[in-house]
Amino acid sequence: MVKGLQTKSIVVDMGSGEGKLAARLGFVPGIEEILAIEPSEQAALKALKRFEKAESQAGFLKPTNVMGSLFYYDERLRNKDVIILCEVIEHIDEHRLPKIMETILGAYRPRTLLITTPNAEYNRVYDMGEGYRHPDHRFEWTREEFQTWCRNMDGDQAYDITYQGIGDDHATHGQPTQFAIFTRKEESW
């Protein structure tokens, strides 16, 4: 998805974990800076090793590890081109999400915000019953719940929001991962 964005010079991977996504972003033409934001020192060290290993490959832009958290404002994250929350929100208690989104959409004001999260409906395809896909998940939403949440988080309506799925498409249950793309409206710049 990031490859197709016109403006992607500076990309922020929030909750970057062990750096899998940030390392992949390092090979995307047009990206000039990648900030890999992660609160876990252990995960950040694994990411650093991943980045160092990829450095020997042609065309790789090494991401910058930044110790940080969604829960604390960081002036350095204002007005970036892209902020990504890839499989992050479901690891946070639901009641804490509005404040995080207020900071991202209201203070950081990225040109594009990308959010992925599991599609709870697809769990039936996995024969999971009522369980979540990961023991650390606080919730998993249906497609309708996720889309309603996204619209509610953009209270100022400063963003156009589109939705996609990722993975095999099931006729009834959709795709395993749901994907929201928040694009800042030009008049909001």
Solvent accessible surface area in square Angstrom, and as a share of the most:
residue,aa,sasa,rsa
1,M,97,0.43
2,V,11,0.06
3,K,144,0.61
4,G,69,0.66
5,L,25,0.13
6,Q,186,0.82
7,T,48,0.28
8,K,27,0.11
9,S,36,0.24
10,I,49,0.25
11,V,0,0.00
12,V,0,0.00
13,D,3,0.01
14,M,1,0.00
15,G,29,0.28
16,S,12,0.08
17,G,23,0.22
18,E,65,0.29
19,G,0,0.00
20,K,127,0.54
21,L,45,0.22
22,A,0,0.00
23,A,11,0.09
24,R,178,0.65
25,L,7,0.03
26,G,2,0.02
27,F,80,0.33
28,V,15,0.09
29,P,106,0.67
30,G,50,0.48
31,I,14,0.07
32,E,126,0.56
33,E,67,0.30
34,I,2,0.01
35,L,15,0.07
36,A,1,0.01
37,I,4,0.02
38,E,18,0.08
39,P,80,0.50
40,S,44,0.28
41,E,115,0.52
42,Q,125,0.56
43,A,16,0.12
44,A,10,0.08
45,L,96,0.48
46,K,93,0.40
47,A,1,0.01
48,L,62,0.31
49,K,143,0.61
50,R,83,0.30
51,F,1,0.00
52,E,88,0.39
53,K,162,0.69
54,A,9,0.07
55,E,91,0.41
56,S,102,0.66
57,Q,96,0.43
58,A,101,0.78
59,G,71,0.68
60,F,29,0.12
61,L,59,0.29
62,K,77,0.32
63,P,5,0.03
64,T,70,0.41
65,N,49,0.25
66,V,16,0.09
67,M,107,0.48
68,G,21,0.20
69,S,20,0.13
70,L,23,0.11
71,F,83,0.35
72,Y,158,0.60
73,Y,109,0.41
74,D,26,0.14
75,E,113,0.51
76,R,141,0.51
77,L,4,0.02
78,R,86,0.31
79,N,77,0.40
80,K,35,0.15
81,D,20,0.10
82,V,0,0.00
83,I,0,0.00
84,I,8,0.04
85,L,0,0.00
86,C,50,0.30
87,E,61,0.27
88,V,17,0.09
89,I,1,0.00
90,E,0,0.00
91,H,56,0.25
92,I,15,0.08
93,D,52,0.27
94,E,87,0.39
95,H,148,0.66
96,R,105,0.38
97,L,1,0.00
98,P,61,0.39
99,K,131,0.55
100,I,4,0.02
101,M,1,0.00
102,E,106,0.48
103,T,23,0.13
104,I,1,0.01
105,L,13,0.07
106,G,48,0.46
107,A,26,0.20
108,Y,5,0.02
109,R,63,0.23
110,P,0,0.00
111,R,73,0.27
112,T,5,0.03
113,L,0,0.00
114,L,4,0.02
115,I,0,0.00
116,T,10,0.06
117,T,0,0.00
118,P,3,0.02
119,N,0,0.00
120,A,25,0.19
121,E,33,0.15
122,Y,15,0.06
123,N,9,0.05
124,R,156,0.57
125,V,58,0.33
126,Y,107,0.41
127,D,131,0.68
128,M,56,0.25
129,G,59,0.57
130,E,174,0.78
131,G,39,0.37
132,Y,102,0.39
133,R,71,0.26
134,H,84,0.38
135,P,135,0.85
136,D,59,0.31
137,H,19,0.09
138,R,109,0.40
139,F,7,0.03
140,E,16,0.07
141,W,19,0.07
142,T,43,0.25
143,R,82,0.30
144,E,135,0.61
145,E,84,0.38
146,F,1,0.00
147,Q,54,0.24
148,T,55,0.32
149,W,26,0.09
150,C,0,0.00
151,R,130,0.47
152,N,98,0.50
153,M,40,0.18
154,D,8,0.04
155,G,65,0.63
156,D,127,0.66
157,Q,129,0.57
158,A,16,0.12
159,Y,8,0.03
160,D,77,0.40
161,I,37,0.19
162,T,78,0.45
163,Y,63,0.24
164,Q,94,0.42
165,G,26,0.25
166,I,80,0.41
167,G,43,0.42
168,D,114,0.59
169,D,109,0.56
170,H,67,0.30
171,A,113,0.88
172,T,91,0.53
173,H,30,0.13
174,G,4,0.04
175,Q,45,0.20
176,P,18,0.12
177,T,24,0.14
178,Q,9,0.04
179,F,15,0.06
180,A,0,0.00
181,I,10,0.05
182,F,0,0.00
183,T,61,0.35
184,R,7,0.03
185,K,54,0.23
186,E,128,0.57
187,E,145,0.65
188,S,26,0.17
189,W,110,0.39
